Each structure stands twice: as structure tokens, then as C-alpha cells.
Amino acid sequence: MEVQQRNDTRIYALSNGPNLPEWIGERARRNLAKRDSSIRRRIELLQDFAMPVASSKLVQSRDGRFIIAAGTYSPRIRCFELDQLSMKFERYVDSDVVDMLMLGEDYGKIAILQSDRNILFHAPYGQHYTLRIPTFGRMMAYEPTTCELFVACSGKAGRNSVSKSLGGGEVYRINLEEGRFSAPLHYSASTKASQQSELATVVGGNCISISPMHALTALGGDDGIVRFWDNRAPQGSAQDDMNLNPFCTLDVKSSTDGYGFYDSDSMLSFENPHEVTALAFNHTGMLLAAGTKGGNVALYDIRSSKPLHVKEHQYGLPIHTLRFHAGSGTILSGDPKLVKVWRTKPSALSSTFEHDYDGDMRVLGNYDGGGSDASNNMGMGSIVANIEGTANFTNFILGSDERDPTGNSSGLVLCAGEQPKMQAFYCPILGSAPRWCSFLDSITEELEEKDRSEEVSNNMDITGQSGGTIYEDYKFLTRSEIDALGIQNLVGTPLLRGYMHGFFIDIGLYNRIRAVANPFEYEEYRKKKIREKMEEKRASRIAPKKQKKAVNATLAERLEAKASEGKKASKAAKELLSDDRFGSLFNNPDYEIDEDDINFKLRNPSGVVQTTNNDRKKEDFDSDASNDSDEEDEMLDVTSGFKRVENDDDDDSNGWGDDDDDGGGDGMNHDSESDSEDGFRGAKVRGEAYLDVRALQQKKKIKTNDKTKTKTKTNKSKEKKNIMYEADEHESGIANAVKIGLGTADQTTLKKQKLLTEMSLADRLKMEQEKMTILSEAKRGRVKGEGATREMTYIPKDTLKKKAAQNTQTTDDFEKGNDERKRKRRGIKELGLKTPFKKVKS
């Protein structure tokens, strides 16, 4: 609860406490109330006394038991039962609610004026009937004596002869007893307005009010004139009936001219700051208050055209609501910023006026509308209190009960505004609290006389309301943060509560999820802090003349190079480098450009080419190392399976020789070893790949000759050395040499192949198993050569010796077995067969 104090007047803002979300459970509400004093002291007069977005109108029933509020979005009305302090029902409507009236004693008969020119009539069971009016309505008033509903509208001239010639407008009358339209009330435009325009001027009605005592209807128009009709006079159906025309007018425009703080420059050309936007009669019907669009309120005695007082609202905003308060002798005038409470009659200390009990006033002396009493705190027009809310006001009412249905002795002010929660204020100086919230009297007596505005302002939450501990146990996450944590499956569950552009999650659950999603977050944070401290230390040192950009250094170098070229593009490059708006492009790692990304290469082919050219410029053009290495890599690809032989006599070598040189190489070392384990040495590479190797050499020779011609005389071209290759030391070396046309198979290999063909299937399977056992003992290693690293698999020599011994034993056993089979061959007689052709004696 917030306390607003002006002099000795205290106003208690009952709804300025923190807003609790609807999805917070009752248990969480109790826990918050234990920890937060602002929540514990918060007062909730009516449960769910709010709208989803904003509220526009408040109306209380005549018996004081129900309050109906209209709001948006979507457009709806809500009925609150004061005895139960809760909402009774909620109904949706088709369009925004402009005005609303309760025609009966309770909520049984409701008239709702919508912005789409429809008037809805609701019964206890729901919508009963819809009526459409010719033009857009602005306000309604109900006359119970004739059972007629008056609708002030805009944009249509009167139908009688006077209105057609001078211009004007109409007030629609709906006879609810007969269920039909009655003849509308006509009025004409003012004489000055009609003289200024040749065409008929259309004057709309902004507000309408009916006196509770003598059925006098007052209409406030766009031209600053208040027109009066007497409903007691018989009104016929003829359009030119004199009783349908106003019998008198009141010029509010001339009375308020020269008053106010409105800004004429901010108003449109067609807007009139003297338009009458609000009207109200007091309970006796003798006083009339008229509010204007410029923020002025003129107080009249209906027996005089001269205002008793003109009250100025310093904001200069339109007055939307006026309400007399008979119990305190004040009037409440509201604009979007505040509700001003000021006196309509002087107090007992002043002798300027004499008052009767019924509120009638009799002037004893001359009064010019702004005399000495106006400057007195107890005189007419003196301010009693200013009620300021947390959002713009659109309408307000005085809360009442069954004992005081009119609210003339109530100190409770209920305001509709441009925020979800409808605001409530308690002013003890106006009167006591209604019966249904009588606890306010005892609470205000126990409150400390201390301004709590500083405490509330220092404890603001994310919604701009006081009480920052409400969301202390919750963490707000956006959609991108949810995707980063990988908890998309929790969207739509009670664990994630949607709010605005994100979600609320319990802080404990959020910490556990973050710990699982990023377990090394602390280490990264620690390294980041250390890196920042190291960079700060480096910054204190003497920096070089030219410092490289921390991020996108390549882009910065390209821009600097462009800026130094002196072309048209140099101006744009200089601006980009010097503009502070693009400073993060070279400092923030989040804006780093990944030039290796395929998307960058596809979208920026010129950038890729530029990067390649810059790399080439950095190379030494006098050296052929890069070209030689590239061509040697190509040769290595062709002669894969071989390694380069280091030759000590490179200086004496003269190349590969002529094309017809097929014999031993000139200056080449030959080795006749043909062992399968040691490989071979000394052979020229002339197999199927010889032609490819030769073509590469010729191509390289041509390039070398071209470069030699362009070089200076001091730079002599180097002679190409002979490059020798030998097969890898592996069993497959012989096979590779045979495939490319080098060497021949030895006798041992042929002998092995012959034995394999003569072996039985069982012996072959046994040999394969033994071979797999040996291969399982094979080892792998990496061999580094010039320009490449190759992985090879080899078998240790001790394993090969065991294998050779086993093979020799197997061969001997096989040969011995053949000899024994040949010697022990059995004849047919040894089979013991009987002679099949033995003659049988007869």
C-alpha cells in the first residue's frame, strides 16, 4: 500500500502493490507474503479485479451490490459481486465498449454501446437483443420517468427545417417500453459557426447527462455549447415540434476562454480545446459541472449563465469524468493523468456563502469566479487532494454499498485505466469505506505516518511495479536461450510459464539444467577473466606502431589496403574503419567472419580470390621452392609405394639420360639384391607410370626454362638433380615392382606357388590360420619422407624366421610323405578281392 500525502490529506493507493502472476499457486503466494513485506501489506479488494490488457468503463448497480467493468483484449465485460468480493461472470462482446449503463436495480438489465454503432441489451442469461443506430454513438443516458434511452452521437445534422438550414445534430431516443425509436431531439449549430461556413455545419454531441431531480437533459457539443431539453414537456412525433428543440443553451466556450494549460500547437487544426467532453449534475440538480477538452472544468448554478468557478487541470488534457460528492462538498474531475478533488462550496470558516442542508447555495456578496476564497485553502475551488495512478485513467466511480447506493458518503475511488489491474484509492477525507470493505478503516488507523514512496521506488521489479522479490525465485528466458539449453520439450508444460516474449522458469531448475548443459562453464569463465587481465597488462606496455586487429584481421587489412589506394572505394573503406558503429566488427568475437565456411565462399567469391592473391603476394618470387614442392607432390602421387633415395653424388649426376637409355643408369648405383624382405634398389621407374612421370618432368623443364629467361643474369637457374626411388621394405615391394615392369619373380616364390597347388584343402586352411597368427603379430609405424608421411605395416624379423622354418619343415614333410606313398603303393592282389571270372564246374 502506497500513501500519497498533500498537506494533511492522506490517500491510500490500494492497488499499487506488486502484481502476482496468475500461474503462481496459493502456496507460492503464502511463501512470498512471508518473505516480502510489500506483498504482506498488499490489499486486494476484489479477486481478479483486472482485465487482460486495459479497462475502459466502470459502472455500479443502483442497489450497490454489483460492479461491472468493460475492458479489452478481446472486448469483454466482467461482473463482480461485492458481497463475495469476487467475479460473478464474464461475457465477451463483438467490439470495443464505448459506454455502459445498468437500467435496473442490479445486473439484470444492461445496455452496452459499442464502437461499431450497435447497442447490446443483456439479461441475466446473456445477450438479449442488438440494436443498430444510424451514426456512431459517444455516450448514453437513461431517463427512468419516460423509460427512454438517450444516445449522443456524432456526424449527422438534424432533420427539421432549422437544422437543415443552419446545421446541427441529433440525439437518438429509444423507447424501451415500446421497443422502438422515438423522434430524435434536434439542435442547430451556433450562429457564429453557421456564419463562418456556407454549408450546414454538423455538430456532434460528446456527452449527455440527465438531472436526477427534474428530468432536465443536458448535451455537451463539439462547439462548446451545452443545450438543455425538458423531458416533462409533451414531445410529439413531428420533426418541427418545438419541444424537440432545446429550450435554452449555455456557452461554456466563452466562459472558459483564456483559462487552461492546453498546448495549442499539439492540437490538430480541426480540434477545439473548448469542446465539452464531460457533464454532471449534483444530487439536487441545481449545480452543473462541464469539462472541456482543454482541461478546464466550469461550475455553474443552472439559474445563472455565469460560472461560479473555473478549475484548471495543469496537464491540459481532456476531462473524461465528473462526479459530485455531496458528503464532503467536493467535486471529482478526472483527466488521463489524475483525479482532482476540489471544493464546490466554502467551509464553515468562510462567510462568503451561506449553505442550506440540502446543498442549495445563496450568494450574499459579489463573486467574480476567482475571488479571495479561491486562494484560501478552505474556499471554493481549493484543492483537497490529487489522486495519481501508475497508468492513464479512462474512467472512475465512487464505491458504494447497500446503505449508500449513490456513493455520496464513500471515500473509495475505483479507476479504470490503461493497464491490466484496475486501481483503487481510499480517501478518508471524503468519507468512510463502504460496508463490503469496512476493514479499510481499521487498517488505515494502524498504518504508520511514514511516506513509503521511497521504499517502494527502491524495490522495483521487471514489470515496473514495486516488490522486486516476487520474481526472485524465477528466471526469465527467451526463445533463443531455451534452444541453447535444449529444453524445447518443456514449452507448454507448467515448468515454463509464458510471459511477453519469453518464459519464466524456476531458478533452481534453471541452475540444474545449465549445469548439465554446460559443465565447463566455470572453467571457461575463469579462463576468460584471466585472458582479460593478461590483455589489460599487455595494453599497459609500449604498443607497436601498427597493431593488428583482434577480430577479422584479414578484413581490416583489405580495407586498409583499399584506403591507401586512392580510388573511389578508398573513401568508403576509410569511413568504415573510422566509424564507431562498426567498432565491434574488429573487437567482438561474436562478429568474426568464418572465411572457410562454404556459405561465405559461395556468397563472397571476390573475397576468397582477394585472400588468395594476398597470400601469393607474401611469397618470395625469387625462389622456386613452392613450385618445386607442388610438382614433387604430384610425382609422389604417381610413384606411390616408393621412397626417395638420398644420392651423395648429386653434383656429378646429369639427369635421367636420353629417352632410348634403357640400360643401367648413368651415375646410378645398382644393387642386385632381390630379397623380398629388403626390397630392391637401383632400378629405374619405367613401368605403367613411367610415361606420367616423364610428362611431369617435361612440364617442369619447360616452366624452369621460362623462369630462367625472365630472371636477371645474377640469378642462375639451378640444375635439376636426379631423383631416385626405391620400393618400401615390405613383401609387397616385389609385387609392385613386377606390376610396373621391374624385376622378376624368384625361384622361391615359384616353388611356393607349386606347393600351394599340390597341397590338400586341410593343409591350406591350416597354413592360412598360421598366416593370420603371424599377421596378428604385425606392427604399424609411420615413415616420414619429403613432402609426405606414410603409414606402413611390417612384420618383425624374428617372426619371419619362425615362419620360414615352419615353411621349410612343412615342405620337407610334404616331400617325404610323397616318397613314402610312392614306395608303399598297394597292388590289386593286396586288396584281397575274389576272382570274378572263375569258372564254375558243372
Order of alpha helices (4+ residues) and beta strands (2+ residues): beta-beta-alpha-alpha-beta-beta-beta-beta-beta-beta-beta-beta-beta-beta-alpha-beta-beta-alpha-beta-beta-beta-beta-beta-alpha-beta-beta-beta-beta-beta-beta-beta-beta-beta-alpha-beta-beta-beta-beta-alpha-alpha-beta-alpha-beta-beta-alpha-alpha-alpha-alpha-alpha-alpha-alpha-beta-alpha-beta-alpha-alpha-alpha-beta-beta-alpha
